[in-house]
Amino acid sequence: MSDTIERVKCLIIGSGPAGYTAAIYAARANMKPVLYQGSQPGGQLTTTNEVENFPGYPDGVTGPEMMMQLQKQAERFETDVRNGWITKVDFSGDIHKVWVNDEKEIHCDTVIISTGASAKYLGLDSEQKYLKLGGGVSACAVCDGFFYRNQEVVIVGAGDSACEEAHYLSKLCKKVTMLVRRDEFRASKIMAERVKNTENIEILYNTETDEVLGDGQVVTGVRVFNNQTNEKHEIPATGFFVAIGHKPNTDIFKDYLDLDETGYIINAKPGTSKTNVEGVFVSGDAADHVYRQAITAAGTGCMAALDAERYLAAKDANFEVSTSTYN
């Protein structure tokens, strides 16, 4: 083995609630984890201003602050947290090989994938502006809908997830305007009917977003256009929700791991974090296309670390499962 190749017992790819929780458990189990934060340290939660549904924060917490606290907790148990991201992997042999920034090669006994998924956005300059400002653009109604109680909001999307989020918002908001690009929903009939039968949801078919309007700090409305007539009009709104899907950050694993048709990693055994490659585990939104919450991601991070610990114990008689892991 070349002197330039590093050997680690447990490599965690990605940060966020899943990665940091996996690191905390792995470190307490004496697995000496190395964690690479990726291109977005802290994951999607760093774009969320207020988190009020994570247990243990009675007054709420900002997403970036929570991620800093989780990182400090992982480092307290001597997790080696590093900048950089994994650009290539080779899981074809007994040794799991990964490359950092296309340069450094690492050989791993176990790998925990916590790369998450990225919300898809429309790509409008105005949308990205208010997303970065935290001023009214969101891709998660369950996360942020609470902040728009008794207000008017707009949501973009036509699939099951969009219908589910629109229905959720309808319970909190005065009015929900739903923009559907075609003349029909892509959602299942039952989900579409639920939205159509909700009194405070207005559906605009053949309608797309022209610009997200605001005062420089927060969203104040949305300018839309009918893609059949090109007619434009403005909709007053304080929130703009985008529900056009997520893309799991799993492209580098596609040659080795089983993925579903949209790119999410498939658990080899339901109820575990195991993948089809022994010694490689997955946590968080890279495998979860249903819940996509910080608390569920953290839970699967715990599962992945415990599964990795048991895998190592089964391979190495000198490696003992730590009872402190479960405390």
C-alpha positions as CSV (number, residue, x, y, z in Angstrom):
1,M,0.0,0.0,0.0
2,S,1.4,3.4,-0.9
3,D,2.4,5.8,1.9
4,T,0.0,8.3,0.3
5,I,-3.0,6.1,1.0
6,E,-4.8,6.6,4.3
7,R,-6.5,3.7,6.1
8,V,-9.6,4.5,8.3
9,K,-11.9,2.3,10.2
10,C,-15.1,4.3,9.6
11,L,-15.5,7.0,6.9
12,I,-18.6,9.2,7.0
13,I,-19.4,10.9,3.7
14,G,-21.5,14.1,4.3
15,S,-22.5,16.1,7.3
16,G,-26.0,17.3,8.4
17,P,-28.1,15.6,11.1
18,A,-27.4,12.1,9.6
19,G,-23.7,12.4,9.2
20,Y,-23.0,14.1,12.6
21,T,-25.2,11.7,14.5
22,A,-23.5,8.8,12.9
23,A,-20.2,10.4,13.9
24,I,-21.2,10.8,17.5
25,Y,-22.2,7.1,17.8
26,A,-19.2,5.8,15.9
27,A,-16.8,7.9,17.9
28,R,-18.3,6.7,21.2
29,A,-17.9,3.1,19.9
30,N,-14.1,3.7,19.4
31,M,-14.4,3.5,15.6
32,K,-12.3,6.7,15.2
33,P,-14.6,8.1,12.5
34,V,-13.4,10.5,9.8
35,L,-16.1,12.7,8.4
36,Y,-15.9,14.7,5.2
37,Q,-18.4,17.6,5.3
38,G,-19.0,17.8,1.5
39,S,-19.7,20.8,-0.6
40,Q,-22.4,22.1,1.7
41,P,-21.2,21.6,5.3
42,G,-24.2,21.0,7.5
43,G,-26.4,20.0,4.6
44,Q,-29.8,21.5,3.6
45,L,-30.6,22.5,7.2
46,T,-28.1,25.4,6.9
47,T,-30.5,27.1,4.5
48,T,-33.3,27.0,7.2
49,N,-33.5,30.1,9.4
50,E,-35.7,28.6,12.1
51,V,-36.0,25.0,13.3
52,E,-38.9,24.5,15.8
53,N,-39.7,20.8,15.4
54,F,-36.5,19.2,16.5
55,P,-36.8,17.8,20.0
56,G,-34.7,19.5,22.7
57,Y,-35.0,23.1,21.5
58,P,-38.1,24.6,23.3
59,D,-37.3,28.0,21.9
60,G,-36.3,26.8,18.5
61,V,-32.9,27.1,16.9
62,T,-31.5,28.2,13.5
63,G,-30.4,25.5,11.1
64,P,-26.8,26.7,11.0
65,E,-26.6,26.9,14.8
66,M,-27.9,23.4,15.2
67,M,-25.3,22.0,12.7
68,M,-22.5,23.8,14.6
69,Q,-23.7,22.3,17.8
70,L,-23.9,18.8,16.3
71,Q,-20.4,19.2,14.8
72,K,-19.0,20.3,18.2
73,Q,-20.6,17.3,19.9
74,A,-19.1,14.9,17.3
75,E,-15.7,16.6,17.7
76,R,-16.0,16.3,21.5
77,F,-15.7,12.5,21.0
78,E,-12.7,13.0,18.7
79,T,-14.4,12.7,15.3
80,D,-12.0,13.9,12.7
81,V,-14.2,16.4,10.8
82,R,-12.6,17.5,7.6
83,N,-13.3,19.9,4.7
84,G,-13.6,18.5,1.2
85,W,-15.8,16.1,-0.6
86,I,-15.7,12.6,-2.0
87,T,-15.5,12.7,-5.8
88,K,-15.0,9.0,-6.6
89,V,-15.5,5.6,-5.0
90,D,-14.6,2.0,-5.7
91,F,-16.6,-0.6,-3.8
92,S,-15.7,-3.5,-6.0
93,G,-13.3,-5.2,-3.6
94,D,-13.0,-6.1,0.1
95,I,-11.4,-2.7,0.7
96,H,-13.7,0.3,0.2
97,K,-11.7,2.9,-1.7
98,V,-12.7,6.6,-1.9
99,W,-11.0,9.6,-3.3
100,V,-11.2,13.1,-1.8
101,N,-11.3,16.1,-4.3
102,D,-10.0,13.7,-7.0
103,E,-6.6,13.5,-5.2
104,K,-6.3,11.9,-1.8
105,E,-7.0,8.1,-1.7
106,I,-8.5,6.5,1.4
107,H,-9.1,2.9,2.2
108,C,-12.0,2.2,4.6
109,D,-13.2,-0.7,6.6
110,T,-16.7,0.8,6.7
111,V,-18.4,3.7,4.9
112,I,-21.5,5.5,6.1
113,I,-23.1,7.6,3.3
114,S,-24.9,10.7,4.5
115,T,-24.8,12.8,1.3
116,G,-28.5,13.8,1.5
117,A,-30.7,15.1,-1.3
118,S,-30.9,18.5,-2.8
119,A,-34.3,20.2,-3.4
120,K,-35.0,21.1,-7.0
121,Y,-35.7,24.8,-7.6
122,L,-37.0,26.7,-10.6
123,G,-33.7,28.5,-11.0
124,L,-35.1,32.0,-11.1
125,D,-32.7,34.8,-9.8
126,S,-35.5,36.2,-7.6
127,E,-36.2,32.8,-6.2
128,Q,-32.6,32.2,-5.3
129,K,-32.3,35.7,-3.8
130,Y,-35.0,35.2,-1.3
131,L,-34.0,31.6,-0.6
132,K,-30.5,32.8,0.4
133,L,-32.0,35.7,2.4
134,G,-34.4,33.3,4.2
135,G,-37.1,35.7,3.3
136,G,-40.0,33.5,2.2
137,V,-38.8,30.8,-0.3
138,S,-38.9,27.2,0.9
139,A,-38.8,23.7,-0.4
140,C,-40.3,22.1,2.8
141,A,-43.8,23.0,3.9
142,V,-43.6,20.7,6.9
143,C,-40.4,22.5,8.0
144,D,-41.5,26.1,7.4
145,G,-45.3,26.2,7.0
146,F,-45.7,27.1,10.7
147,F,-44.2,30.5,10.0
148,Y,-47.0,31.4,7.6
149,R,-50.0,30.8,9.8
150,N,-53.0,32.9,8.6
151,Q,-51.1,34.2,5.6
152,E,-51.4,33.7,1.9
153,V,-48.8,31.5,0.1
154,V,-48.0,30.1,-3.3
155,I,-46.8,26.6,-4.0
156,V,-45.4,25.2,-7.3
157,G,-45.8,21.6,-8.2
158,A,-48.2,18.9,-9.5
159,G,-47.1,15.6,-8.1
160,D,-48.2,13.7,-4.9
161,S,-45.6,15.5,-2.8
162,A,-46.9,18.9,-4.0
163,C,-50.5,18.0,-3.2
164,E,-49.5,16.7,0.2
165,E,-47.6,19.9,1.0
166,A,-50.4,22.1,-0.4
167,H,-52.9,20.3,1.8
168,Y,-50.6,20.7,4.8
169,L,-50.3,24.4,4.2
170,S,-54.1,24.8,3.8
171,K,-54.5,23.8,7.5
172,L,-52.2,26.7,8.5
173,C,-52.6,29.4,5.9
174,K,-55.5,31.7,5.0
175,K,-55.1,30.9,1.3
176,V,-52.9,28.6,-0.8
177,T,-52.5,29.2,-4.5
178,M,-51.2,26.2,-6.4
179,L,-49.4,26.6,-9.7
180,V,-49.7,23.6,-12.1
181,R,-47.6,23.9,-15.3
182,R,-49.9,21.6,-17.3
183,D,-53.6,21.3,-17.6
184,E,-53.7,18.4,-15.2
185,F,-52.0,17.0,-12.1
186,R,-49.3,14.4,-12.2
187,A,-50.4,13.3,-8.8
188,S,-52.5,10.2,-8.1
189,K,-56.2,10.7,-8.4
190,I,-56.9,10.6,-4.7
191,M,-54.2,13.2,-3.9
192,A,-55.4,15.5,-6.7
193,E,-59.0,15.2,-5.5
194,R,-58.0,16.0,-1.9
195,V,-56.5,19.3,-3.1
196,K,-59.4,20.1,-5.4
197,N,-61.8,19.6,-2.6
198,T,-60.0,21.9,-0.1
199,E,-61.8,25.2,0.1
200,N,-58.8,27.5,0.6
201,I,-56.7,26.1,-2.1
202,E,-56.9,27.8,-5.5
203,I,-55.4,25.8,-8.4
204,L,-54.1,27.7,-11.5
205,Y,-53.5,25.3,-14.4
206,N,-51.1,26.0,-17.3
207,T,-49.4,28.5,-15.0
208,E,-45.7,29.1,-14.4
209,T,-43.7,31.5,-12.3
210,D,-42.3,34.6,-13.9
211,E,-40.7,36.2,-10.8
212,V,-40.8,36.1,-7.1
213,L,-41.6,39.6,-5.9
214,G,-40.3,41.2,-2.7
215,D,-39.2,44.3,-0.9
216,G,-35.5,43.3,-0.9
217,Q,-35.8,41.4,2.4
218,V,-38.9,39.2,2.3
219,V,-41.4,37.9,-0.3
220,T,-44.4,40.0,-1.0
221,G,-45.9,38.3,-4.0
222,V,-45.4,36.2,-7.1
223,R,-45.8,37.2,-10.8
224,V,-47.1,34.3,-12.9
225,F,-48.0,33.8,-16.5
226,N,-50.3,31.5,-18.4
227,N,-48.2,29.4,-20.7
228,Q,-51.1,29.2,-23.2
229,T,-52.0,32.9,-23.4
230,N,-48.8,34.5,-22.0
231,E,-51.1,36.6,-19.9
232,K,-49.3,37.7,-16.6
233,H,-50.7,38.7,-13.3
234,E,-49.4,39.1,-9.7
235,I,-50.5,37.1,-6.7
236,P,-50.0,38.6,-3.2
237,A,-48.1,36.2,-1.0
238,T,-45.6,36.1,1.9
239,G,-44.4,32.6,1.2
240,F,-43.3,30.8,-2.0
241,F,-43.0,27.0,-1.7
242,V,-41.3,24.9,-4.4
243,A,-42.4,21.2,-4.5
244,I,-41.0,19.9,-7.7
245,G,-39.0,17.1,-6.2
246,H,-35.6,16.3,-4.8
247,K,-32.4,14.9,-6.3
248,P,-30.5,12.5,-4.0
249,N,-26.7,13.2,-4.0
250,T,-25.8,9.7,-5.0
251,D,-24.4,9.9,-8.5
252,I,-20.9,8.7,-7.5
253,F,-22.3,5.5,-6.1
254,K,-24.4,4.4,-9.0
255,D,-21.9,1.8,-10.3
256,Y,-21.8,0.0,-7.0
257,L,-24.9,0.5,-5.0
258,D,-28.5,-0.4,-5.8
259,L,-30.5,2.8,-6.5
260,D,-34.2,3.3,-7.3
261,E,-35.3,4.9,-10.5
262,T,-34.9,8.4,-9.0
263,G,-31.5,7.8,-7.5
264,Y,-32.2,7.0,-3.9
265,I,-30.1,4.3,-2.3
266,I,-32.1,1.1,-1.7
267,N,-31.7,-0.5,1.7
268,A,-30.6,-4.1,1.2
269,K,-32.6,-5.2,4.2
270,P,-35.6,-3.1,5.4
271,G,-35.3,-1.7,8.9
272,T,-31.5,-1.5,8.6
273,S,-29.0,1.0,7.1
274,K,-27.3,-1.8,5.0
275,T,-26.7,-1.4,1.3
276,N,-26.1,-4.2,-1.2
277,V,-22.3,-3.8,-0.5
278,E,-21.1,-5.3,2.8
279,G,-19.5,-2.6,5.0
280,V,-21.3,0.3,3.2
281,F,-24.2,1.8,5.0
282,V,-26.6,4.7,4.3
283,S,-28.4,7.3,6.4
284,G,-30.5,10.3,5.9
285,D,-32.1,11.7,2.8
286,A,-29.8,9.8,0.4
287,A,-32.2,6.8,1.1
288,D,-35.3,8.6,2.4
289,H,-37.7,10.0,-0.1
290,V,-40.7,9.9,2.2
291,Y,-40.0,11.8,5.4
292,R,-37.0,14.0,4.8
293,Q,-36.9,15.5,8.3
294,A,-33.9,16.3,10.4
295,I,-35.1,14.1,13.2
296,T,-35.5,11.0,11.0
297,A,-32.1,11.7,9.4
298,A,-30.5,11.7,12.8
299,G,-32.2,8.5,13.7
300,T,-30.9,6.7,10.6
301,G,-27.4,8.1,11.3
302,C,-27.6,6.3,14.7
303,M,-28.7,3.1,12.9
304,A,-25.8,3.3,10.4
305,A,-23.2,3.7,13.1
306,L,-24.6,0.8,15.1
307,D,-24.8,-1.4,12.0
308,A,-21.2,-0.4,11.1
309,E,-20.0,-1.3,14.6
310,R,-21.6,-4.7,14.5
311,Y,-20.2,-5.3,11.1
312,L,-16.7,-4.6,12.4
313,A,-17.2,-6.7,15.4
314,A,-18.3,-9.7,13.2
315,K,-15.1,-9.3,11.1
316,D,-12.6,-8.6,13.9
317,A,-12.7,-10.7,17.1
318,N,-10.5,-8.0,18.7
319,F,-13.1,-5.3,18.1
320,E,-15.7,-5.2,20.9
321,V,-19.1,-3.7,20.6
322,S,-19.2,-0.8,23.1
323,T,-22.1,-0.9,25.5
324,S,-21.6,2.9,26.0
325,T,-22.9,3.3,22.4
326,Y,-26.4,2.6,23.6
327,N,-26.4,5.1,26.5
